[in-house]
Amino acid sequence: MYSVPMDTEQLSLQDSAVLLEAMRIIDAALDQTSNRSIVSASEMSDVFLDLRSLINPLIAADASADI
């Protein structure tokens, strides 16, 4: 399993809210697709795009803080 190292002590409330929302999206997608044998590529693309739109600002903020 792939994991990203995170210092959870440095997570702000906004970061935590974003990560919780990302987990909510993942859980909802799993609930919707777990009973089906086929999941369309467009459905998966939508989930990944939703997650990316949530997580991208965190990565950008972290990258700008490192400069």
Secondary structure, DSSP 4 states (H G I P E B T S, - for coil): -------GGG--HHHHHHHHHHHHHHHHHHHHHTT-S---HHHHHHHHHHHHHHHHHHHHHHHHHH-
